[in-house]
Amino acid sequence: MYKEQECVGNPAERRPNEYAIRDFLYTNPETIENGLTPIGKEIPIGGGRIDLLFKDSEDKLLFAEIKTGDFPNAELQVTKYAASYIAHKKLDTHSVRRMVITPFGARKTAIACELSGVELIQLDERRLEEIASIAQKNTIDKPSTTKKVRGKDKQFFKYFSDVGKMKTIIIDLLSKEKEKHSIMGIDLVLSVNYKIRIPKDRYMLAMYLIRNVCEDLVEEGKLIKDSVYLTGEKSINGKPYWNTYYGVKKGVSI
């Protein structure tokens, strides 16, 4: 049952992105409820990814879908992923739970969840500020002024520490391309067209940050994404896998 609670703080201030919320809840499952054991996060399944998967105190699997806004189709998404997982693992449908996690005030999502029998957790502003603060500390520690910084590092921090600038660049980049790009494709275009060189020891961090920015833009309705199952020559060492491609939504400009 959806029930409104008192909202404290300004909803526009310091909202963390989906990945920051996911990582926080994965390492702090008691935020959701006591007795949860993390099983996995970002698990590829059925053309998408399960944000979070836990086992509860009664040995039931809990599938959780995270949204940073009011998305009344979230309950369908988590149901689809849970169904795919259950079918693949041949599990009993009575041994699973479905949940959507949103910021406080997502009323359409709350109503949709109640009508669909999907559990709902809404995070208040104090909790969101806490998550945003932790994410900020864990993302990029700018180099100390007492140490000599390499030229490539200076350029890396110049671009990747400014989320607003990265959003503008990625929208501009994808607007000029005739096809959608994966994270690695966006990285390549950044290197060739924008001369943004990523040091080898920053590569994985850069991929993580580019993906976060793209997912934020998807949530904002500026990018669209497709999940593609790659096989054959496009697979990794002969193993098929899911990859995500991003493109600019029609009518969106910088």
Long-range contacts (C-beta under 8 A, 24 or more apart in sequence): 1-114, 2-110, 2-111, 2-113, 2-114, 2-120, 5-104, 5-122, 5-124, 7-104, 7-105, 7-124, 7-125, 8-124, 8-125, 8-126, 9-124, 9-125, 9-126, 9-129, 10-125, 11-103, 11-104, 11-105, 11-125, 13-125, 13-129, 14-128, 14-129, 14-132, 14-133, 15-68, 15-103, 15-128, 15-132, 16-68, 16-128, 16-131, 16-132, 16-135, 17-68, 17-135, 17-212, 17-215, 17-216, 17-219, 18-51, 18-66, 18-67, 18-68, 18-215, 18-216, 18-219, 19-208, 19-211, 19-212, 19-215, 20-131, 20-132, 20-134, 20-135, 21-66, 21-68, 21-101, 21-123, 21-128, 21-131, 22-51, 22-52, 22-66, 23-135, 24-131, 24-134, 24-135, 25-52, 25-64, 25-66, 25-101, 26-52, 29-54, 31-127, 32-62, 32-64, 32-99, 32-101, 32-121, 36-62, 43-85, 44-241, 44-242, 45-81, 45-84, 45-85, 45-88, 46-80, 46-81, 46-83, 46-84, 46-85, 47-227, 47-229, 47-242, 48-77, 48-80, 48-81, 48-227, 48-242, 49-81, 49-227, 49-242, 50-81, 50-82, 50-85, 53-85, 56-97, 59-95, 60-95, 60-96, 60-97, 61-85, 61-91, 61-95, 61-96, 61-97, 62-96, 62-97, 62-98, 62-99, 63-96, 63-97, 63-98, 63-99, 64-99, 64-100, 64-101, 65-98, 65-99, 65-100, 65-101, 66-100, 66-101, 66-102, 67-100, 67-101, 67-102, 67-106, 67-109, 67-219, 68-102, 68-103, 68-219, 69-102, 69-103, 69-106, 69-219, 70-102, 70-105, 70-106, 70-107, 70-108, 70-109, 71-102, 71-106, 71-108, 71-109, 72-108, 72-109, 72-111, 72-112, 73-112, 74-100, 74-102, 74-109, 74-112, 74-113, 75-100, 75-109, 75-112, 75-113, 75-116, 75-118, 76-116, 78-118, 79-116, 79-118, 103-128, 139-209, 140-205, 140-209, 150-199, 152-197, 152-198, 152-199, 153-199, 153-202, 155-196, 155-197, 156-196, 156-197, 156-198, 156-199, 156-202, 156-206, 159-196, 160-205, 160-206, 160-209, 163-213, 163-216, 166-209, 166-210, 166-213, 167-213, 167-216, 167-217, 167-222, 168-254, 169-194, 170-210, 170-213, 170-214, 170-217, 170-223, 170-246, 171-217, 171-222, 171-223, 171-248, 171-252, 171-253, 171-254, 172-254, 174-223, 174-246, 174-247, 174-248, 175-248, 175-252, 175-253, 175-254, 177-247, 179-247, 180-224, 180-225, 180-226, 180-245, 180-246, 180-247, 181-245, 181-246, 181-247, 182-243, 182-244, 182-245, 182-246, 183-207, 183-210, 183-211, 183-214, 183-244, 183-246, 185-245, 186-210, 186-214, 186-246, 214-246, 217-246, 218-246, 221-249, 221-252, 222-248, 222-249, 222-252, 223-247, 223-248, 223-249, 223-252, 224-248, 224-249
